[in-house]
Amino acid sequence: MGGLAAAGTLAKAGKRVLVLEQHDQAGGCCHTFQERGIEFDVGIHYVGQMHEGSMLRVALDQLTEGQLCWQRLPDPYDEVSLGPRRYQLRAGKVAFATALEEQFPAEKAAIKEFMRLSKMASRHVALLAVLKMVPRWLAAFLVRTSLVYWISPVFRMAATSHSEAVARLTGDRDLRALLSYLFYGTAPQDSSFMVNVLMVHHYQRGAWYPRGGGSEIAFHIAPLIERAGGAVLVRAPVTRILVSSAGTAVGVVVQKGPSEEEVEVFAPLVISDAGVFNTFSKLLPPPLRSHPGVRSRLAMVRHGMGSFLVFVGLRGSAAELALPATNFWIYPHNDLDGMMTHYASLSRDDVPDNLAMMFITFPAAKDPTYEQRHPGRSCMTILTMARYEWFEEWAGTRTKHRGPDYQQYKLAIAQRLLERALQRFPHLRDKVEFMEAASPLTNQHYLAAPRGEMYGTEHDVARFSPAVVAAMRAETPVKNLYLTGQDVFSCGLAGALHGGLLCASAVLGRLLYLDLLLLKKKIKRRRGRQAL
């Protein structure tokens, strides 16, 4: 998504862009796949801040030229289980806080303060983008002198542990967990308070799902790139970046077809959405991998945690099976830090019997076009986090040919997750038609994620310290080589999109966020006139 966002934005500016995707579908986590007549969405479960006139909506409407339709999810959009207790999240500036206060009547002051901090973070988060765009010497000066903390409290908020911050807000352990429930592989004690607050805020105005599934996003961005004279090619893995004797990126080498023939493609600049580890550790020529600027950036970040998904095909439509559009986050108890510490320390053999959190969603219930496209069928997706080390023994084997031990291990985890999901939804027990599972090795194959991570580099509190925020920018130590995507800004669709906008801003030497803000105001004025 970060690559398509950067390419689409540059195409809007009249640039010819060639997008090279190693998989057989463009879009990364936005792609879908079909199995036995049932379609599954692999990464887009729901998206916030897609209300009319929002900055994210304006940006995506520009990239898809208004052709992508979004379906708003009904309330409650999320249900969180902490052991036997269930809590619901509702959309709306007032309704969100009111629903929390109804479920935690003794914690109104804490909820009010969280909402205040949430509003402040959403208004000031743009300053993190500014820190990535100002000249490096200025960013370094602001960080070194600690002036950055005087500019806005959001920088201290970004560098504060989430668990520490919520412990100061409330003593209610269920409320603490509920303010930390949007899990992305980093324990609350190790994650940034600002990131978690922004993730909760992301859905306060509601949750949306792309009509037709996640693959519609790439489908509607590609024509924009092509009309500007560019192209989007799939099954085109880049094996290395070409660098001139002067140390300037001048193109890439692409593997062509099953014969593994390599083709050199030259370009005035190169943008990588392969992630910081792939780009700096694999794609750059070996001499440049030891460049001080490259090594210092790699030393600032760590690999994120992998994921494990179960795709369940169901007999019957979403309506027939009464599938909810709500997303379900299920935790064994309210100590999320303890849960994650224990889970991450497990040996491989202990994992199937000690699974921790799980996320359950029903894409067929969110998309009103699903029944028309796949009549009489529906699906359920189950997700949990998984360490790459648990599957590392089978690294290097071919997908679908990893051997019986791998299949048996993967099935053991998948069956236990499915059983837990069926305990929550027992009426689906005799409706299961088949089940497929995806491990971190699956992510490694389809997303080229080095260690199966779904969200790029680890989103720990260190990554959002001012020094790392300033360093993890689109420009790289290699002239004419730029980064885009989640590693430039943050995780998820919105994070990857912002990474693309930051990249395009750096390439064009233009503050595109100002352009978007002016466009947003223009659209609002036009709608106001139409309403008269």
KEROTOR-895931 format. One record per residue (C-alpha): x, y, z; residue in one letter. Coordinates in pm, whole numbers, padded with zeros to 5 digits, always signed. Example, Ala and Ser with C-alpha at 12.3 -4.5 7.8 and 13.67 -1.06 7.14 Angstrom:
2
+01230-00450+00780a
+01367-00106+00714s
This chain:
532
+00000+00000+00000m
+00286+00240+00076g
+00430+00182-00271g
+00097+00233-00445l
+00027+00546-00239a
+00362+00699-00334a
+00324+00592-00698a
-00032+00719-00724g
+00057+01053-00569t
+00353+01099-00804l
+00130+01002-01097a
-00111+01280-00994k
+00189+01513-01022a
+00252+01392-01377g
+00536+01148-01305k
+00575+00817-01490r
+00610+00546-01226v
+00685+00176-01266l
+00553-00034-00975v
+00719-00375-00937l
+00533-00625-00715e
+00690-00961-00630q
+00352-01127-00560h
+00085-01205-00824d
-00138-00927-00685q
-00050-00566-00613a
-00136-00408-00281g
+00054-00608-00018g
-00182-00673+00275c
-00466-00528+00068c
-00486-00834-00153h
-00754-01106-00141t
-00756-01470-00243f
-01021-01729-00328q
-01041-02088-00213e
-01325-02325-00314r
-01543-02037-00428g
-01497-01834-00109i
-01305-01505-00097e
-01081-01408+00193f
-00936-01069+00282d
-00588-01107+00428v
-00512-00770+00585g
-00787-00508+00556i
-01026-00587+00838h
-01164-00238+00892y
-01046+00121+00855v
-01123+00427+01067g
-01142+00799+00987q
-01313+00736+00654m
-01599+00978+00720h
-01672+01231+00446e
-01423+01515+00445g
-01158+01351+00664s
-00797+01388+00556m
-00762+01010+00508l
-01081+00993+00301r
-00975+01285+00083v
-00633+01124+00023a
-00779+00783-00067l
-01049+00940-00284d
-00775+01120-00476q
-00573+00801-00521l
-00874+00596-00630t
-01038+00888-00813e
-01353+00846-00607g
-01421+00499-00749q
-01375+00310-00421l
-01687+00286-00204c
-01671+00241+00172w
-01931+00060+00382q
-01973+00187+00734r
-01992-00085+01000l
-02284-00078+01243p
-02235-00037+01617d
-02078-00189+01810p
-01787-00202+01567y
-01567-00381+01823d
-01635-00614+02114e
-01354-00683+02360v
-01360-00988+02589s
-01139-00992+02898l
-01193-01340+03033g
-01572-01373+03089p
-01639-00997+03071r
-01737-00832+02743r
-01716-00464+02651y
-01842-00286+02342q
-01706+00010+02146l
-01943+00250+01970r
-01873+00518+01711a
-01928+00892+01742g
-01748+01175+01920k
-01997+01165+02208v
-02121+00807+02175a
-01771+00660+02207f
-01704+00823+02547a
-02064+00771+02663t
-02044+00397+02593a
-01720+00374+02793l
-01871+00570+03082e
-02179+00345+03087e
-01954+00041+03118q
-01718+00208+03369f
-01938+00451+03565p
-01675+00502+03836a
-01408+00600+03582e
-01565+00905+03417k
-01274+01132+03508a
-01020+00888+03363a
-01223+00847+03044i
-01259+01225+03008k
-00883+01270+03044e
-00813+00993+02793f
-01045+01161+02545m
-00866+01492+02599r
-00527+01331+02537l
-00668+01149+02235s
-00787+01476+02084k
-00454+01644+02152m
-00258+01357+01996a
-00474+01358+01682s
-00424+01733+01638r
-00048+01727+01699h
+00056+01401+01531v
+00127+01593+01210a
+00432+01733+01392l
+00590+01386+01375l
+00557+01406+00998a
+00709+01755+01005v
+01008+01621+01200l
+01061+01369+00918k
+01043+01640+00650m
+01250+01928+00789v
+01623+01932+00698p
+01817+01667+00888r
+02042+01924+01059w
+01735+02102+01197l
+01573+01778+01314a
+01901+01674+01480a
+01928+02014+01653f
+01571+01996+01786l
+01628+01644+01917v
+01975+01705+02063r
+01869+02020+02250t
+01536+01865+02360s
+01358+02164+02206l
+01131+01914+02037v
+00960+01852+02373y
+00883+02224+02404w
+00721+02232+02060i
+00445+01991+02155s
+00358+01743+02433p
+00293+01483+02162v
+00667+01404+02143f
+00685+01313+02512r
+00362+01121+02473m
+00517+00928+02183a
+00819+00834+02395a
+00613+00721+02696t
+00521+00359+02769s
+00151+00298+02720h
+00123+00091+03038s
+00285+00367+03243e
+00051+00629+03103a
-00275+00437+03153v
-00168+00335+03504a
-00158+00707+03587r
-00505+00750+03439l
-00691+00471+03617t
-00654+00185+03862g
-00929-00017+03693d
-00748-00305+03523r
-01029-00377+03280d
-01033-00016+03163l
-00654-00020+03128r
-00682-00327+02906a
-00967-00175+02706l
-00752+00132+02630l
-00482-00107+02503s
-00690-00363+02315y
-00591-00283+01954l
-00305-00528+01945f
-00027-00516+01685y
+00229-00747+01841g
+00385-00513+02096t
+00294-00544+02463a
+00140-00225+02611p
+00439-00184+02844q
+00672-00173+02542d
+00452+00033+02312s
+00410+00407+02264s
+00123+00572+02447f
+00073+00807+02152m
+00044+00522+01902v
-00212+00333+02111n
-00413+00649+02177v
-00416+00731+01806l
-00527+00378+01717m
-00824+00404+01953v
-00896+00755+01822h
-00876+00624+01464h
-01211+00448+01512y
-01390+00702+01731q
-01583+00839+01432r
-01663+00490+01308g
-01522+00193+01118a
-01548+00125+00745w
-01484-00162+00505y
-01411-00135+00130p
-01703-00260-00079r
-01576-00552-00288g
-01293-00632-00044g
-00943-00502+00016g
-00821-00580-00335s
-01044-00298-00465e
-00794-00047-00327i
-00511-00153-00558a
-00758-00214-00842f
-00863+00151-00841h
-00516+00302-00787i
-00350+00117-01076a
-00538+00301-01358p
-00423+00636-01218l
-00060+00523-01245i
-00113+00381-01593e
-00282+00693-01730r
+00024+00897-01635a
+00237+00667-01853g
+00342+00429-01576g
+00267+00062-01513a
+00196-00181-01230v
+00366-00516-01289l
+00314-00827-01074v
+00535-01135-01045r
+00826-00893-01081a
+01052-00943-00777p
+01335-00692-00739v
+01657-00872-00649t
+01886-00573-00602r
+01916-00198-00634i
+02157-00065-00896l
+02395+00199-00765v
+02642+00401-00975s
+03011+00438-00898s
+02923+00777-00747a
+02690+00608-00495g
+02362+00711-00658t
+02065+00476-00706a
+02006+00443-01080v
+01762+00152-01110g
+01685-00204-01005v
+01738-00561-01119v
+01415-00757-01169v
+01378-01133-01192q
+01181-01219-01504k
+00969-01532-01512g
+01040-01885-01387p
+01367-01896-01580s
+01508-01651-01323e
+01642-01434-01602e
+01736-01093-01463e
+01653-00763-01629v
+01804-00426-01542e
+01556-00137-01522v
+01703+00212-01505f
+01524+00510-01351a
+01611+00860-01225p
+01518+00754-00872l
+01419+00440-00682v
+01149+00408-00415i
+01145+00099-00194s
+00835-00032-00018d
+01020-00352+00073a
+01084-00230+00429g
+01398-00098+00590v
+01550-00443+00658f
+01503-00577+00306n
+01614-00252+00146t
+01929-00193+00349f
+02031-00553+00429s
+01943-00736+00105k
+01878-00507-00191l
+02165-00261-00155l
+02507-00365-00292p
+02721-00518-00011p
+02964-00221+00015p
+02676+00019+00084l
+02526-00204+00354r
+02814-00102+00578s
+02758+00271+00515h
+02746+00444+00859p
+02410+00605+00781g
+02261+00272+00676v
+02398+00086+00977r
+02281+00352+01222s
+01925+00335+01088r
+01916-00044+01107l
+02044-00027+01466a
+01749+00191+01565m
+01476-00063+01487v
+01390-00430+01535r
+01181-00681+01345h
+00814-00678+01438g
+00625-00985+01552m
+00469-01220+01299g
+00106-01321+01269s
-00089-01643+01239f
-00421-01640+01052l
-00694-01899+01009v
-00926-01863+00709f
-01253-02051+00760v
-01496-02119+00473g
-01859-02137+00583l
-02167-02289+00419r
-02446-02033+00408g
-02461-01660+00348s
-02382-01401+00614a
-02755-01332+00651a
-02846-01701+00679e
-02580-01757+00944l
-02656-01428+01124a
-02291-01329+01105l
-02216-01001+01282p
-02021-00714+01122a
-01866-00652+01465t
-01500-00742+01517n
-01418-00952+01824f
-01101-00914+02031w
-01073-01198+02281i
-00821-01198+02565y
-00789-01457+02846p
-00774-01186+03115h
-00701-00816+03166n
-00323-00840+03221d
-00215-00786+02861l
+00148-00726+02954d
+00170-01050+03150g
-00014-01235+02874m
+00225-01110+02606m
+00541-01170+02811t
+00436-01528+02882h
+00325-01593+02524y
+00643-01457+02366a
+00857-01673+02598s
+00690-02001+02500l
+00886-02278+02336s
+00755-02393+02000r
+00598-02712+02136d
+00410-02525+02409d
+00238-02278+02174v
-00073-02478+02063p
-00189-02534+02421d
-00109-02181+02542n
-00253-01949+02278l
-00316-01599+02408a
-00521-01333+02230m
-00731-01383+01921m
-00917-01158+01679f
-01229-01282+01497i
-01390-01107+01203t
-01648-01191+00936f
-01561-01010+00609p
-01874-01145+00437a
-02090-00961+00694a
-01917-00627+00629k
-01932-00624+00251d
-02283-00590+00100p
-02151-00717-00236t
-02017-01044-00092y
-02339-01245-00130e
-02380-01131-00488q
-02025-01236-00574r
-02021-01556-00365h
-02382-01670-00319p
-02453-01910-00039g
-02103-01880+00103r
-01935-01673+00373s
-01615-01669+00572c
-01454-01611+00909m
-01098-01496+00972t
-00914-01561+01300i
-00586-01389+01383l
-00327-01412+01656t
+00037-01311+01684m
+00321-01558+01636a
+00698-01556+01669r
+00901-01632+01359y
+01131-01853+01568e
+00849-02105+01618w
+00849-02171+01243f
+01211-02099+01157e
+01298-02468+01117e
+01099-02467+00791w
+01235-02137+00655a
+01369-02180+00304g
+01117-02451+00210t
+00865-02386-00067r
+00512-02277+00016t
+00267-02570+00011k
+00570-02804+00013h
+00703-02752+00365r
+00654-03112+00475g
+00421-03305+00710p
+00576-03177+01035d
+00508-02817+00938y
+00153-02897+00830q
+00086-03086+01152q
+00221-02803+01368y
+00032-02535+01175k
-00289-02742+01193l
-00253-02791+01568a
-00254-02413+01621i
-00530-02353+01366a
-00761-02616+01513q
-00729-02475+01864r
-00801-02123+01741l
-01101-02249+01546l
-01231-02437+01848e
-01212-02120+02059r
-01396-01926+01788a
-01667-02194+01773l
-01709-02173+02149q
-01792-01806+02096r
-02012-01881+01792f
-02145-02237+01850p
-02411-02210+01578h
-02132-02221+01317l
-01994-02558+01430r
-02170-02760+01158d
-02130-02487+00895k
-01751-02510+00858v
-01666-02626+00506e
-01288-02599+00521f
-01002-02422+00694m
-00669-02278+00575e
-00393-02135+00792a
-00114-01883+00735a
+00201-01865+00949s
+00483-01608+00958p
+00642-01810+00675l
+00331-01737+00467t
+00384-01365+00525n
+00749-01412+00436q
+00649-01566+00103h
+00360-01343-00005y
+00468-01013+00153l
+00847-01066+00142a
+00845-00985+00513a
+01195-01087+00637p
+01069-01258+00955r
+00699-01285+00878g
+00610-00952+01035e
+00280-00800+00922m
+00341-00445+01043y
+00704-00390+00945g
+00956-00287+01208t
+00864-00327+01575e
+00627-00054+01695h
+00790-00026+02036d
+00831+00293+02236v
+01194+00333+02124a
+01084+00359+01761r
+00874+00663+01844f
+01140+00851+02038s
+01214+01185+01864p
+01560+01071+01748a
+01424+00762+01571v
+01119+00945+01435v
+01350+01203+01277a
+01584+00936+01136a
+01320+00700+00991m
+01232+00929+00704r
+01176+00879+00333a
+01521+00998+00227e
+01803+00749+00272t
+02184+00782+00292p
+02191+00668-00073v
+02122+00951-00317k
+01799+00908-00519n
+01686+00611-00306l
+01372+00667-00099y
+01164+00458+00143l
+00786+00443+00167t
+00526+00248+00363g
+00481+00141+00724q
+00846+00175+00821d
+00842+00545+00732v
+00546+00635+00952f
+00334+00372+01127s
+00137+00050+01086c
-00179-00035+00900g
-00344+00108+00591l
-00340+00466+00723a
+00021+00437+00841g
+00136+00299+00506a
-00058+00569+00320l
+00108+00841+00527h
+00443+00678+00454g
+00360+00712+00085g
+00263+01078+00123l
+00585+01153+00313l
+00784+00980+00040c
+00610+01166-00242a
+00656+01495-00054s
+01031+01428-00029a
+01057+01335-00398v
+00860+01638-00517l
+01008+01880-00264g
+00655+01984-00181r
+00446+01976+00136l
+00164+01757+00008l
-00018+01768+00340y
-00077+02139+00284l
-00220+02058-00060d
-00450+01798+00097l
-00562+02041+00366l
-00650+02305+00104l
-00832+02043-00103l
-01022+01925+00204k
-01140+02282+00271k
-01235+02329-00095k
-01445+02010-00089i
-01613+02120+00234k
-01704+02461+00084r
-01840+02295-00231r
-02059+02061-00026r
-02179+02355+00178g
-02291+02538-00138r
-02462+02224-00270q
-02656+02188+00054a
-02805+02539+00022l
